[in-house]
Amino acid sequence: MEGNQSFNLIWLVLGFPLFGFLIQSLLGKRIEKAFGRRVAGFLAVIPIVAAFGVAVLLTKQLAGMDATQRAEVGVVQTLFSWIKIASINIPFEVRIDTLSMTMVLIITGIGSLIHLYATGYMAEEKDYTRFFTYLNLFIAAMLILVLGNNLALLFIGWEGVGVCSYLLIGFWYKDLANSRAANKAFIVNRIGDVGLTVGMFLLVVLLAGNKDKLGIDGASGRWLSYDVMLPHLGELLKGNPGMTTAIALCLFVGACGKSAQFPLYLWLPDAMAGPTPVSALIHAATMVTSGIVLLNRMNIVFQMSPVASAIVCIVGAFTALFAALIAFGQTDIKKVLAYSTVSQLGFMFMACGAGAYWVGMFHVTTHAFFKALLFLGSGAVIHAMAHNQDMRNYGKLFKYIPITAVTMFIGYFAIAGIPGLSGFFSKEAILGYALANDHAQISGVNFSYIVGWVGLGVAMLTAFYMTRMTLLTFNGKTEQWRSIEPHHHDEHDHAHDDHGHHDHAHHAHEDHGPDEHGFFYTDEELAAQPHEHEHHHDLDKNHTPHEVPVSMWVPLVVLGVLSAGGGYVLANNHLFEHWLYPNGLSVLKELEEHPHHLPGGLSLMAYSIIAAGLGIVFGAIIYFRGLPKKEGWDESKWSPFRRAARDQFGYDNAMVSASVDGGRDLATFSWRGLDATVIDGAVNGSGWLATGIGKVLGWLQNGFIRAYAAGMLLGGVAILGYLAYALFTGVKK
Amino acid sequence: MGILSVITFLPLLGALLLNLIPSSKTSTVKWAALGWSLGVFAVSLTLLKDFSSNTFHFQFTENIEWMKGMGIAYRMGIDGISFWLVLLTTFLTAISIWFSFYVNDRVKQYFVWIFVLETAMLGVFCSLDMVLFYSFFEASLIPMYFLISIWGGARRAYASKKFFIYTFAGSIFMLLGMITLASLHQKATGTLSFSIIDIQAQVANGKLWAGAFQLQAWLFWSFAVAFLVKCPAFPFHTWLPDAHVEAPTAGSIILAGVLLKMGTYGFLRFVMPLFPDVIPTMAPYVMTLAVIGIIYGAIVAAIQPDLKKLIAYSSVAHMGFVLVGLFSLNHTGMLGGTYQQLNHGISTGALFLLVGLIYERRHTRMFTEFGGLKAQMPIYATIFLIVMLSSVGLPGTNGFIGEFMALMGAFESSFAGAYGLNLGLAVIAACGVILAAVYLLYMFMQVFYGPNNNPENQRLKDIKPWEIAISGILVVFIFWGGIYPNTFLKPMEASIGAARLMAVSPAGNRPSWAESDHEIDAKMNLVYAPNRDGSKITEPLKGNEAVLTPANLHFPVKQATNLEANLSR
């Protein structure tokens, strides 16, 4: 281990979750059996809390350092050489700076709360320890992503969290729809990953190719390490706008995949198939913000490329608008939140595109508070409503689950942009920087300014659809689920099916003769197995919602406090800005914080308040009395806009059919057409050869000469060789 | 007898000794075979002790006169390129013999052929004489032919013939090429020699091709086709799916794990060092075939209804990455490609093993027969998941390192515009990793997720402890190779560095192999200029020394001589 000894504790931050993962995966089932579920869950929560504790200590230590030195150097710790060859050296090294520690605090802090929440939420789950295995592994991978001191290490975390996400989306794998959603998430993310990889390769080409010119320490070979790469990138990219934009866009493609931006956002709504704590932790608070972290880390590339920054702005604004519109057509409470997440991530990219990287991180932080809160709250609602997620079944829930309701209202006000709450500060900063600056330009058009106004419009929409969600759930005049008739035939069918299967299995099995290897369960063993009947209590009119247990509402309250006050604390006195970028940016020094002249003479704050107010008022007018008739169960009566929004304006369908069906056609053509007909046709066409040699071989096989086949071949080779030798020497003379 | 001969012929001795056991005692035969193969593996492990990572010269060399007049000798030796392949062969053979406890038909004969095959494979990787190499190369066909045609599936006759003819037809041209090389050596020096050390020495100093430059491109292809068939690269790949589907599990493991590597090994051992003047010209063609293979193999794999066929087509794609790495002619890329060979051997070997486990139980490999196995066989599902992800190339597993380095090399070379390589090709190759996720995740979903509706699957027990052990060993290597690849990269690096310099340096600057152990110290070693230990080279380099400097690691040493320039000379 090298590096500053005083930060050695960082290995504990990484080590605790990894240790928790090993405990859960190797011993989890046994612990659960021997000591009960609570102990097993406890053992999953403790490592994350411990990691958070250590992270707090380290952050305090870092905060105590001289700001300038801290920002420039970063504290690098090396554990071992991961890939070390003459041409490149990629050590397993972590970087402790304000950016990485901010993310570590979010990941372990919110991670602790969500782990705690999950011990309650998943309490009835059969595969309890498998869930926490994945969750602990996710935290470890996410920490590697943010702490790694080089892009390759970031990529380990990047794909590592992708796999955990894949495993958790498909957690309830018995339903193939969930597995399909998991596959989609992984594959769409891989598209982004290729972009990131290509970006890395271009950076290596750039650095390794110019090392002599710049006097970069060639001995190290650590091209991808931030401390080697970042100080030189500004100079290297100067006067090479094509390369700069190429690298920036490659990195941005990666960010689009992980942070669910158009055109790669497709996977995130489907990812809601996973358990709700997963949606809160991975698909709202932490993993999906990786793209913003990447852009902050590599901000120099984007500072050097106005074109790429403009594209980041445009993609962010379009995604924010597109997802906000889709949210209006959703009836599943988690889907609304999913699209809201996509939309908010768009806001973060708008900030980064405008050059205000710290604001992107600021919104990451506040969004982590209120979106985790909203998701956990929705989980509490879903928990209370017998796992029914359709808002058309909700209504008047306030009186049944008051703690959930109050905390969720705080989250709702925060995201809607009510002044004083956390979301207000970060959204205000995003719009302010976007409207005031002109970094993001393509051929003279200031896209930053345009997306600022789009953002203001989306802020209005956000307040609108969040009002819709909140009022449909907690308010209204009827308890909608009271009209669901109870039904029991499902269970009956299930039992019947089971019986049939066993019967069947018995006969089918006997057809194969005796099971000499003991591959199969005998009838006795099968009978001795515990029969696990999953009792599903379906939502019906006799259902009474109950408030969630303490392990679930405590995280809600903590997050509620953070969502309310976090924004003010961080924005006050430029605390967050100076923490992340104490010396400002290296290229874009003159970034403006507030637009000076907005039309109508109003300040931005006035505009934002009007936008949020309008959204809330519209929402309240339509939804205060509950579900409007034309948004009911009969979806054919929905307005054309709402139906189009429900179907993501046809985008998802088009992409899926183009890639899946098109891919299948291409594959069938390649296999049946090219492989089997053309290539093999040519091969089989020389069939006389095949038959001839086949006959010879058949004869070999039948005769006792088989054992000498090898010898014969060697002899043949020798004779051939001699003949050819004679031939050649003859030719030469 | 040197250690390499001992390792190479121990399996053959085992095959002979197995005949002492009566055929009826199948259990004894199985245990004896397992014991013997583990013994061979143990003996091969002793190489670790004396193998030096600091030289690219051949080690453990043997040189016994054989057919002196014809320049043919029994020459053995290994370098960093063949070192791991020897260990991979002994390791995977032991694994497949262990798995073959499920074989019940003509047991003794089965193990005899496997041992014969092992000797042939080891011989290929150890021989330094072209005739010896060719003999082992061809000899490996025979046991494989019988393994497929006797213990194979329904279409085994067709598959085994196709396998035999394809590879035999490919390599016949190589034989002619070898003879031509030997006679060219005679023309250059006056003595006939089939030793690649002798021949490469004449290539290095430029004498061999001096008068026969036009021949070089032809001979390049005579070797390249043989190895492309073996890899297999598009469009020479259609034997592979048939051979895999019909082969018994052990055959598939060895076929994917070792036999395919003979192709890529051939490129490194013969094509790169012997045809340096045309390598830069031909690299784009081979690279193009490799990239087509990556995409094509993946697309076709995605719609296969049979597990083995899917993995077979995935091999076409994965071996494409190996070729991309090798023909990037870049240090990182070639090292990555070479490493990817080993990873493919471990990961794909493990996949075939796991498919074999379920095949033994259910006697089918069709996706439609499965579904929901995760609940039924959780341990099996977890191991399968890990192996599948390593095949996808997930960071942290071995599969990532090889692909990452191979692609990085391809980008470096093509970005520099070296060797006529095209950046577009490198980008397309990189997109291949998306497709790998498509077909492998789809396969995993079909088999393990969803409801377990097939009554035939509802009685399945999880895999047994010994089956967990055997696949667990492979999982250990998957993580080892992904987390600490330096263990495997370091011993290869000097040899790969030299192979690259042999291929891309102009005549006179090419390194050449020492002819005997005594010479190594006196002659030269690959020098790592400042990179390795921070020390600077102060003394001027001796004539034949090969140096890896930061300058020539990433980009061409000099713009290598191309075909036209030489032709006009």
Interface residues (C-beta under 8 A of the other chain):
Chain A: F80 S81 W82 I83 K84 I85 A86 S87 I88 A152 F155 I156 W158 E159 G160 V163 Y166 G170 Y173 K174 D175 L176 N178 S179 R180 A182 N183 F186 I187 R190 I191 D193 V194 T197 V198 M200 F201 L202 V204 V205 A208 G209 K211 D212 G218 A219 G221 H501 H502 H504 A505 A508 H509 H512 H517 G518 F519 F520 Y521 L526 G663 R664 L666 A667 T668 S670 W671 D675 I679 D680 V683 L689 A690 I693 G694 L697 Q701 R706 A709 A710 L713 L714 V717 A718 L720 G721 Y722 A724 Y725 F728 T729 K732
Chain B: M67 M70 I72 Y102 V116 A120 V131 Y134 S135 E138 A139 I142 Y145 F146 S149 A157 K161 K162 F164 I165 Y166 F168 A169 L175 L176 I179 T180 A182 S183 Q186 K187 L192 P235 T238 W239 Y296 I299 V300 A302 I303 Q304 N330 H331 T332 L335 E360 R361 H363 G372 K374 A375 L389 L394 P395 G396 F400 I401 F404 M405 L407 M408 F411 E412 F415 A416 A426 V427 A430 C431 V433 I434 A437 V438 L441 Y442 M445 F448 Y449 G450 P451 N453 P455 E456 Q458 R459 L460 K461 K464 I483 Y484 P485 N486 L489 E493 G497 Y528 P530 N531 R532 G534 L548 P550 A551 L553 H554 F555
